């Protein structure tokens, strides 16, 4: 890898039901899934050694994404256990 990749931690909720109060859908309840609640750059990875991270306490679930800088190729993604 020529330049270090950025490591991002994405927190999300699996589902949430929202009561619609206005507009043409007023009175309906919509269930949304996989709602992103946080997106934080937590470090860089050179590809040379195993990656170890300390994750903050998150509400819900999280995934880690390893991506080249900018709008670029995603090199790896995994659920945080």
Gaussian input, Z-matrix of N, CA and C with variables (Angstrom, degrees):
# hf/3-21g

backbone

0 1
 N
 C     1     B1
 C     2     B2     1     A1
 N     3     B3     2     A2     1     D1
 C     4     B4     3     A3     2     D2
 C     5     B5     4     A4     3     D3
 N     6     B6     5     A5     4     D4
 C     7     B7     6     A6     5     D5
 C     8     B8     7     A7     6     D6
 N     9     B9     8     A8     7     D7
 C    10    B10     9     A9     8     D8
 C    11    B11    10    A10     9     D9
 N    12    B12    11    A11    10    D10
 C    13    B13    12    A12    11    D11
 C    14    B14    13    A13    12    D12
 N    15    B15    14    A14    13    D13
 C    16    B16    15    A15    14    D14
 C    17    B17    16    A16    15    D15
 N    18    B18    17    A17    16    D16
 C    19    B19    18    A18    17    D17
 C    20    B20    19    A19    18    D18
 N    21    B21    20    A20    19    D19
 C    22    B22    21    A21    20    D20
 C    23    B23    22    A22    21    D21
 N    24    B24    23    A23    22    D22
 C    25    B25    24    A24    23    D23
 C    26    B26    25    A25    24    D24
 N    27    B27    26    A26    25    D25
 C    28    B28    27    A27    26    D26
 C    29    B29    28    A28    27    D27
 N    30    B30    29    A29    28    D28
 C    31    B31    30    A30    29    D29
 C    32    B32    31    A31    30    D30
 N    33    B33    32    A32    31    D31
 C    34    B34    33    A33    32    D32
 C    35    B35    34    A34    33    D33
 N    36    B36    35    A35    34    D34
 C    37    B37    36    A36    35    D35
 C    38    B38    37    A37    36    D36
 N    39    B39    38    A38    37    D37
 C    40    B40    39    A39    38    D38
 C    41    B41    40    A40    39    D39
 N    42    B42    41    A41    40    D40
 C    43    B43    42    A42    41    D41
 C    44    B44    43    A43    42    D42
 N    45    B45    44    A44    43    D43
 C    46    B46    45    A45    44    D44
 C    47    B47    46    A46    45    D45
 N    48    B48    47    A47    46    D46
 C    49    B49    48    A48    47    D47
 C    50    B50    49    A49    48    D48
 N    51    B51    50    A50    49    D49
 C    52    B52    51    A51    50    D50
 C    53    B53    52    A52    51    D51
 N    54    B54    53    A53    52    D52
 C    55    B55    54    A54    53    D53
 C    56    B56    55    A55    54    D54
 N    57    B57    56    A56    55    D55
 C    58    B58    57    A57    56    D56
 C    59    B59    58    A58    57    D57
 N    60    B60    59    A59    58    D58
 C    61    B61    60    A60    59    D59
 C    62    B62    61    A61    60    D60
 N    63    B63    62    A62    61    D61
 C    64    B64    63    A63    62    D62
 C    65    B65    64    A64    63    D63
 N    66    B66    65    A65    64    D64
 C    67    B67    66    A66    65    D65
 C    68    B68    67    A67    66    D66
 N    69    B69    68    A68    67    D67
 C    70    B70    69    A69    68    D68
 C    71    B71    70    A70    69    D69
 N    72    B72    71    A71    70    D70
 C    73    B73    72    A72    71    D71
 C    74    B74    73    A73    72    D72
 N    75    B75    74    A74    73    D73
 C    76    B76    75    A75    74    D74
 C    77    B77    76    A76    75    D75
 N    78    B78    77    A77    76    D76
 C    79    B79    78    A78    77    D77
 C    80    B80    79    A79    78    D78
 N    81    B81    80    A80    79    D79
 C    82    B82    81    A81    80    D80
 C    83    B83    82    A82    81    D81
 N    84    B84    83    A83    82    D82
 C    85    B85    84    A84    83    D83
 C    86    B86    85    A85    84    D84
 N    87    B87    86    A86    85    D85
 C    88    B88    87    A87    86    D86
 C    89    B89    88    A88    87    D87
 N    90    B90    89    A89    88    D88
 C    91    B91    90    A90    89    D89
 C    92    B92    91    A91    90    D90
 N    93    B93    92    A92    91    D91
 C    94    B94    93    A93    92    D92
 C    95    B95    94    A94    93    D93
 N    96    B96    95    A95    94    D94
 C    97    B97    96    A96    95    D95
 C    98    B98    97    A97    96    D96
 N    99    B99    98    A98    97    D97
 C   100   B100    99    A99    98    D98
 C   101   B101   100   A100    99    D99
 N   102   B102   101   A101   100   D100
 C   103   B103   102   A102   101   D101
 C   104   B104   103   A103   102   D102
 N   105   B105   104   A104   103   D103
 C   106   B106   105   A105   104   D104
 C   107   B107   106   A106   105   D105
 N   108   B108   107   A107   106   D106
 C   109   B109   108   A108   107   D107
 C   110   B110   109   A109   108   D108
 N   111   B111   110   A110   109   D109
 C   112   B112   111   A111   110   D110
 C   113   B113   112   A112   111   D111
 N   114   B114   113   A113   112   D112
 C   115   B115   114   A114   113   D113
 C   116   B116   115   A115   114   D114
 N   117   B117   116   A116   115   D115
 C   118   B118   117   A117   116   D116
 C   119   B119   118   A118   117   D117
 N   120   B120   119   A119   118   D118
 C   121   B121   120   A120   119   D119
 C   122   B122   121   A121   120   D120
 N   123   B123   122   A122   121   D121
 C   124   B124   123   A123   122   D122
 C   125   B125   124   A124   123   D123
 N   126   B126   125   A125   124   D124
 C   127   B127   126   A126   125   D125
 C   128   B128   127   A127   126   D126
 N   129   B129   128   A128   127   D127
 C   130   B130   129   A129   128   D128
 C   131   B131   130   A130   129   D129
 N   132   B132   131   A131   130   D130
 C   133   B133   132   A132   131   D131
 C   134   B134   133   A133   132   D132
 N   135   B135   134   A134   133   D133
 C   136   B136   135   A135   134   D134
 C   137   B137   136   A136   135   D135
 N   138   B138   137   A137   136   D136
 C   139   B139   138   A138   137   D137
 C   140   B140   139   A139   138   D138
 N   141   B141   140   A140   139   D139
 C   142   B142   141   A141   140   D140
 C   143   B143   142   A142   141   D141
 N   144   B144   143   A143   142   D142
 C   145   B145   144   A144   143   D143
 C   146   B146   145   A145   144   D144
 N   147   B147   146   A146   145   D145
 C   148   B148   147   A147   146   D146
 C   149   B149   148   A148   147   D147
 N   150   B150   149   A149   148   D148
 C   151   B151   150   A150   149   D149
 C   152   B152   151   A151   150   D150
 N   153   B153   152   A152   151   D151
 C   154   B154   153   A153   152   D152
 C   155   B155   154   A154   153   D153
 N   156   B156   155   A155   154   D154
 C   157   B157   156   A156   155   D155
 C   158   B158   157   A157   156   D156
 N   159   B159   158   A158   157   D157
 C   160   B160   159   A159   158   D158
 C   161   B161   160   A160   159   D159
 N   162   B162   161   A161   160   D160
 C   163   B163   162   A162   161   D161
 C   164   B164   163   A163   162   D162
 N   165   B165   164   A164   163   D163
 C   166   B166   165   A165   164   D164
 C   167   B167   166   A166   165   D165
 N   168   B168   167   A167   166   D166
 C   169   B169   168   A168   167   D167
 C   170   B170   169   A169   168   D168
 N   171   B171   170   A170   169   D169
 C   172   B172   171   A171   170   D170
 C   173   B173   172   A172   171   D171
 N   174   B174   173   A173   172   D172
 C   175   B175   174   A174   173   D173
 C   176   B176   175   A175   174   D174
 N   177   B177   176   A176   175   D175
 C   178   B178   177   A177   176   D176
 C   179   B179   178   A178   177   D177
 N   180   B180   179   A179   178   D178
 C   181   B181   180   A180   179   D179
 C   182   B182   181   A181   180   D180
 N   183   B183   182   A182   181   D181
 C   184   B184   183   A183   182   D182
 C   185   B185   184   A184   183   D183
 N   186   B186   185   A185   184   D184
 C   187   B187   186   A186   185   D185
 C   188   B188   187   A187   186   D186
 N   189   B189   188   A188   187   D187
 C   190   B190   189   A189   188   D188
 C   191   B191   190   A190   189   D189
 N   192   B192   191   A191   190   D190
 C   193   B193   192   A192   191   D191
 C   194   B194   193   A193   192   D192
 N   195   B195   194   A194   193   D193
 C   196   B196   195   A195   194   D194
 C   197   B197   196   A196   195   D195
 N   198   B198   197   A197   196   D196
 C   199   B199   198   A198   197   D197
 C   200   B200   199   A199   198   D198
 N   201   B201   200   A200   199   D199
 C   202   B202   201   A201   200   D200
 C   203   B203   202   A202   201   D201
 N   204   B204   203   A203   202   D202
 C   205   B205   204   A204   203   D203
 C   206   B206   205   A205   204   D204
 N   207   B207   206   A206   205   D205
 C   208   B208   207   A207   206   D206
 C   209   B209   208   A208   207   D207
 N   210   B210   209   A209   208   D208
 C   211   B211   210   A210   209   D209
 C   212   B212   211   A211   210   D210
 N   213   B213   212   A212   211   D211
 C   214   B214   213   A213   212   D212
 C   215   B215   214   A214   213   D213
 N   216   B216   215   A215   214   D214
 C   217   B217   216   A216   215   D215
 C   218   B218   217   A217   216   D216
 N   219   B219   218   A218   217   D217
 C   220   B220   219   A219   218   D218
 C   221   B221   220   A220   219   D219
 N   222   B222   221   A221   220   D220
 C   223   B223   222   A222   221   D221
 C   224   B224   223   A223   222   D222
 N   225   B225   224   A224   223   D223
 C   226   B226   225   A225   224   D224
 C   227   B227   226   A226   225   D225
 N   228   B228   227   A227   226   D226
 C   229   B229   228   A228   227   D227
 C   230   B230   229   A229   228   D228
 N   231   B231   230   A230   229   D229
 C   232   B232   231   A231   230   D230
 C   233   B233   232   A232   231   D231
 N   234   B234   233   A233   232   D232
 C   235   B235   234   A234   233   D233
 C   236   B236   235   A235   234   D234
 N   237   B237   236   A236   235   D235
 C   238   B238   237   A237   236   D236
 C   239   B239   238   A238   237   D237
 N   240   B240   239   A239   238   D238
 C   241   B241   240   A240   239   D239
 C   242   B242   241   A241   240   D240

   B1=1.4440
   B2=1.5280
   B3=1.3251
   B4=1.4596
   B5=1.5256
   B6=1.2982
   B7=1.4721
   B8=1.5204
   B9=1.3350
   B10=1.4687
   B11=1.5303
   B12=1.3010
   B13=1.4682
   B14=1.5243
   B15=1.3219
   B16=1.4651
   B17=1.5232
   B18=1.3235
   B19=1.4574
   B20=1.5225
   B21=1.3305
   B22=1.4597
   B23=1.5259
   B24=1.3153
   B25=1.4549
   B26=1.5246
   B27=1.3269
   B28=1.4629
   B29=1.5271
   B30=1.3274
   B31=1.4580
   B32=1.5197
   B33=1.3271
   B34=1.4659
   B35=1.5203
   B36=1.3151
   B37=1.4690
   B38=1.5119
   B39=1.3128
   B40=1.4700
   B41=1.5200
   B42=1.3379
   B43=1.4654
   B44=1.5187
   B45=1.3349
   B46=1.4645
   B47=1.5250
   B48=1.3102
   B49=1.4604
   B50=1.5272
   B51=1.3322
   B52=1.4610
   B53=1.5229
   B54=1.3198
   B55=1.4664
   B56=1.5308
   B57=1.3136
   B58=1.4619
   B59=1.5249
   B60=1.3408
   B61=1.4662
   B62=1.5236
   B63=1.3355
   B64=1.4663
   B65=1.5235
   B66=1.3187
   B67=1.4577
   B68=1.5140
   B69=1.3175
   B70=1.4683
   B71=1.5231
   B72=1.3290
   B73=1.4657
   B74=1.5246
   B75=1.3375
   B76=1.4689
   B77=1.5247
   B78=1.3260
   B79=1.4533
   B80=1.5202
   B81=1.3194
   B82=1.4662
   B83=1.5259
   B84=1.3032
   B85=1.4641
   B86=1.5265
   B87=1.3210
   B88=1.4606
   B89=1.5212
   B90=1.3258
   B91=1.4646
   B92=1.5230
   B93=1.3345
   B94=1.4570
   B95=1.5230
   B96=1.3355
   B97=1.4650
   B98=1.5276
   B99=1.3393
   B100=1.4706
   B101=1.5256
   B102=1.3157
   B103=1.4575
   B104=1.5269
   B105=1.3212
   B106=1.4634
   B107=1.5215
   B108=1.3393
   B109=1.4640
   B110=1.5264
   B111=1.3287
   B112=1.4676
   B113=1.5264
   B114=1.3273
   B115=1.4655
   B116=1.5211
   B117=1.3216
   B118=1.4575
   B119=1.5215
   B120=1.3162
   B121=1.4640
   B122=1.5255
   B123=1.3338
   B124=1.4663
   B125=1.5278
   B126=1.3227
   B127=1.4539
   B128=1.5120
   B129=1.3314
   B130=1.4591
   B131=1.5231
   B132=1.3250
   B133=1.4524
   B134=1.5197
   B135=1.3262
   B136=1.4629
   B137=1.5207
   B138=1.3289
   B139=1.4567
   B140=1.5177
   B141=1.3294
   B142=1.4625
   B143=1.5210
   B144=1.3191
   B145=1.4678
   B146=1.5233
   B147=1.3245
   B148=1.4678
   B149=1.5304
   B150=1.2973
   B151=1.4640
   B152=1.5224
   B153=1.3142
   B154=1.4598
   B155=1.5240
   B156=1.3292
   B157=1.4662
   B158=1.5101
   B159=1.3109
   B160=1.4605
   B161=1.5198
   B162=1.3028
   B163=1.4590
   B164=1.5187
   B165=1.3358
   B166=1.4619
   B167=1.5267
   B168=1.3230
   B169=1.4632
   B170=1.5205
   B171=1.3074
   B172=1.4605
   B173=1.5147
   B174=1.3207
   B175=1.4628
   B176=1.5128
   B177=1.2870
   B178=1.4578
   B179=1.5167
   B180=1.3106
   B181=1.4594
   B182=1.5245
   B183=1.3389
   B184=1.4620
   B185=1.5210
   B186=1.3187
   B187=1.4600
   B188=1.5234
   B189=1.3145
   B190=1.4588
   B191=1.5254
   B192=1.3341
   B193=1.4666
   B194=1.5243
   B195=1.3264
   B196=1.4597
   B197=1.5235
   B198=1.3468
   B199=1.4647
   B200=1.5242
   B201=1.3168
   B202=1.4674
   B203=1.5278
   B204=1.3312
   B205=1.4651
   B206=1.5271
   B207=1.3211
   B208=1.4587
   B209=1.5134
   B210=1.3166
   B211=1.4706
   B212=1.5309
   B213=1.3083
   B214=1.4610
   B215=1.5208
   B216=1.3028
   B217=1.4612
   B218=1.5321
   B219=1.3208
   B220=1.4650
   B221=1.5242
   B222=1.3246
   B223=1.4620
   B224=1.5188
   B225=1.3392
   B226=1.4659
   B227=1.5161
   B228=1.3202
   B229=1.4656
   B230=1.5216
   B231=1.3351
   B232=1.4659
   B233=1.5177
   B234=1.3256
   B235=1.4613
   B236=1.5226
   B237=1.3274
   B238=1.4602
   B239=1.5126
   B240=1.3077
   B241=1.4702
   B242=1.5016
   A1=106.97
   A2=117.63
   A3=121.23
   A4=113.21
   A5=118.30
   A6=122.42
   A7=108.19
   A8=116.43
   A9=118.09
   A10=111.66
   A11=115.60
   A12=121.23
   A13=108.62
   A14=116.04
   A15=118.89
   A16=109.32
   A17=115.00
   A18=122.57
   A19=106.89
   A20=116.16
   A21=121.35
   A22=109.96
   A23=115.57
   A24=121.68
   A25=107.59
   A26=116.18
   A27=121.80
   A28=108.75
   A29=116.09
   A30=121.08
   A31=109.91
   A32=116.52
   A33=119.02
   A34=111.06
   A35=114.76
   A36=122.11
   A37=107.26
   A38=115.99
   A39=119.26
   A40=112.42
   A41=117.40
   A42=119.93
   A43=110.16
   A44=115.11
   A45=121.30
   A46=108.02
   A47=115.68
   A48=120.92
   A49=107.86
   A50=116.77
   A51=122.77
   A52=108.75
   A53=115.39
   A54=121.05
   A55=107.80
   A56=117.25
   A57=122.13
   A58=108.03
   A59=116.59
   A60=119.76
   A61=113.65
   A62=117.95
   A63=119.69
   A64=110.50
   A65=115.47
   A66=121.01
   A67=112.73
   A68=115.39
   A69=120.80
   A70=113.13
   A71=117.80
   A72=121.35
   A73=113.00
   A74=117.11
   A75=121.02
   A76=110.02
   A77=115.33
   A78=120.94
   A79=114.07
   A80=117.16
   A81=120.67
   A82=110.18
   A83=115.50
   A84=121.70
   A85=107.49
   A86=116.20
   A87=121.69
   A88=108.28
   A89=116.72
   A90=120.11
   A91=108.95
   A92=115.64
   A93=122.26
   A94=108.45
   A95=116.71
   A96=120.97
   A97=110.08
   A98=114.58
   A99=122.27
   A100=111.81
   A101=115.42
   A102=123.46
   A103=108.96
   A104=116.87
   A105=120.85
   A106=109.00
   A107=116.40
   A108=122.06
   A109=112.39
   A110=117.40
   A111=120.97
   A112=108.99
   A113=115.31
   A114=120.96
   A115=105.97
   A116=116.04
   A117=120.25
   A118=111.01
   A119=115.57
   A120=120.08
   A121=106.79
   A122=116.69
   A123=119.94
   A124=113.41
   A125=117.78
   A126=118.76
   A127=112.78
   A128=114.14
   A129=122.39
   A130=108.43
   A131=115.64
   A132=120.72
   A133=108.71
   A134=116.15
   A135=121.74
   A136=112.74
   A137=116.71
   A138=120.25
   A139=112.85
   A140=118.02
   A141=121.92
   A142=114.20
   A143=117.85
   A144=120.94
   A145=109.32
   A146=117.38
   A147=118.90
   A148=110.63
   A149=115.55
   A150=121.80
   A151=109.44
   A152=116.28
   A153=121.45
   A154=108.32
   A155=116.82
   A156=121.54
   A157=110.49
   A158=115.43
   A159=121.11
   A160=105.45
   A161=116.26
   A162=119.59
   A163=109.96
   A164=116.01
   A165=118.77
   A166=109.74
   A167=116.21
   A168=119.28
   A169=108.19
   A170=115.79
   A171=121.00
   A172=109.41
   A173=115.07
   A174=119.47
   A175=106.18
   A176=117.70
   A177=119.70
   A178=111.63
   A179=115.81
   A180=122.65
   A181=109.85
   A182=115.38
   A183=119.44
   A184=110.55
   A185=114.59
   A186=122.39
   A187=107.56
   A188=115.96
   A189=121.01
   A190=106.72
   A191=115.61
   A192=122.01
   A193=107.67
   A194=116.97
   A195=122.40
   A196=106.32
   A197=115.70
   A198=120.27
   A199=110.16
   A200=116.19
   A201=120.16
   A202=108.17
   A203=117.45
   A204=122.06
   A205=111.45
   A206=115.24
   A207=121.53
   A208=111.34
   A209=115.99
   A210=118.66
   A211=107.73
   A212=115.69
   A213=119.25
   A214=111.70
   A215=113.55
   A216=123.61
   A217=112.64
   A218=115.76
   A219=121.38
   A220=106.75
   A221=115.63
   A222=121.40
   A223=112.55
   A224=116.30
   A225=120.55
   A226=109.11
   A227=115.64
   A228=122.14
   A229=107.27
   A230=115.16
   A231=119.06
   A232=109.89
   A233=115.37
   A234=120.76
   A235=108.83
   A236=116.00
   A237=121.81
   A238=107.51
   A239=116.71
   A240=121.54
   A241=110.43
   D1=127.93
   D2=-175.60
   D3=-74.36
   D4=-39.90
   D5=178.96
   D6=-128.86
   D7=150.75
   D8=178.96
   D9=-59.15
   D10=145.75
   D11=176.71
   D12=-92.25
   D13=150.74
   D14=177.82
   D15=-85.03
   D16=143.59
   D17=179.47
   D18=-110.75
   D19=123.99
   D20=-176.46
   D21=-121.17
   D22=142.28
   D23=176.72
   D24=-111.68
   D25=122.46
   D26=-177.33
   D27=-115.34
   D28=116.94
   D29=176.11
   D30=-91.61
   D31=145.04
   D32=178.75
   D33=-151.99
   D34=157.18
   D35=172.88
   D36=-102.92
   D37=141.53
   D38=-178.36
   D39=-67.22
   D40=-39.25
   D41=-177.65
   D42=-160.37
   D43=153.00
   D44=173.68
   D45=-154.05
   D46=137.75
   D47=177.87
   D48=-99.11
   D49=132.36
   D50=-178.52
   D51=-121.47
   D52=127.81
   D53=175.45
   D54=-84.13
   D55=124.10
   D56=179.89
   D57=-85.39
   D58=125.63
   D59=-174.86
   D60=-105.81
   D61=-15.58
   D62=-177.60
   D63=-137.96
   D64=167.04
   D65=175.49
   D66=81.80
   D67=-171.06
   D68=-174.92
   D69=-66.54
   D70=-18.53
   D71=178.47
   D72=-100.60
   D73=12.69
   D74=-179.40
   D75=-54.51
   D76=136.65
   D77=179.38
   D78=90.83
   D79=-10.47
   D80=178.73
   D81=-92.45
   D82=157.78
   D83=173.55
   D84=-114.83
   D85=129.69
   D86=-179.62
   D87=-115.12
   D88=133.84
   D89=176.76
   D90=-102.54
   D91=120.23
   D92=177.68
   D93=-98.80
   D94=150.83
   D95=-178.77
   D96=-126.56
   D97=151.23
   D98=177.59
   D99=51.55
   D100=60.29
   D101=-175.53
   D102=-89.10
   D103=117.06
   D104=179.51
   D105=-69.72
   D106=126.70
   D107=-178.86
   D108=-111.12
   D109=-18.43
   D110=176.72
   D111=-159.14
   D112=151.96
   D113=177.88
   D114=-147.52
   D115=112.69
   D116=-172.00
   D117=-135.16
   D118=134.80
   D119=172.74
   D120=-79.26
   D121=122.84
   D122=-174.27
   D123=-113.71
   D124=-1.05
   D125=178.51
   D126=163.62
   D127=-169.62
   D128=177.44
   D129=-129.34
   D130=157.98
   D131=178.62
   D132=-139.21
   D133=130.64
   D134=-177.65
   D135=-89.03
   D136=-13.39
   D137=-177.67
   D138=87.48
   D139=-1.45
   D140=-175.05
   D141=-89.53
   D142=-28.78
   D143=-175.44
   D144=-134.69
   D145=160.27
   D146=175.81
   D147=-57.18
   D148=146.50
   D149=-178.61
   D150=-95.89
   D151=128.57
   D152=177.18
   D153=-128.11
   D154=129.36
   D155=-177.87
   D156=-129.42
   D157=148.64
   D158=167.31
   D159=-100.77
   D160=126.10
   D161=-178.83
   D162=-103.63
   D163=141.70
   D164=176.47
   D165=-69.07
   D166=162.13
   D167=174.72
   D168=-65.47
   D169=124.58
   D170=-178.91
   D171=-117.06
   D172=145.35
   D173=169.73
   D174=-82.96
   D175=126.81
   D176=179.99
   D177=91.18
   D178=-148.24
   D179=-174.93
   D180=-110.71
   D181=174.45
   D182=179.45
   D183=-151.20
   D184=156.53
   D185=171.66
   D186=-130.26
   D187=154.27
   D188=173.84
   D189=-111.95
   D190=136.85
   D191=-179.45
   D192=-123.05
   D193=128.80
   D194=175.16
   D195=-108.93
   D196=121.16
   D197=-171.22
   D198=-141.87
   D199=144.95
   D200=172.90
   D201=-62.04
   D202=158.24
   D203=-179.93
   D204=-58.96
   D205=147.62
   D206=176.73
   D207=77.33
   D208=-169.90
   D209=175.72
   D210=-76.11
   D211=91.13
   D212=-169.83
   D213=-142.04
   D214=-172.88
   D215=-176.51
   D216=-58.97
   D217=133.51
   D218=171.68
   D219=-86.35
   D220=122.45
   D221=-176.65
   D222=-87.41
   D223=-32.62
   D224=-179.26
   D225=-162.49
   D226=153.96
   D227=174.40
   D228=-151.16
   D229=142.68
   D230=-179.60
   D231=-155.31
   D232=150.78
   D233=174.68
   D234=-72.28
   D235=142.50
   D236=176.63
   D237=-88.41
   D238=126.80
   D239=-179.66
   D240=-97.30

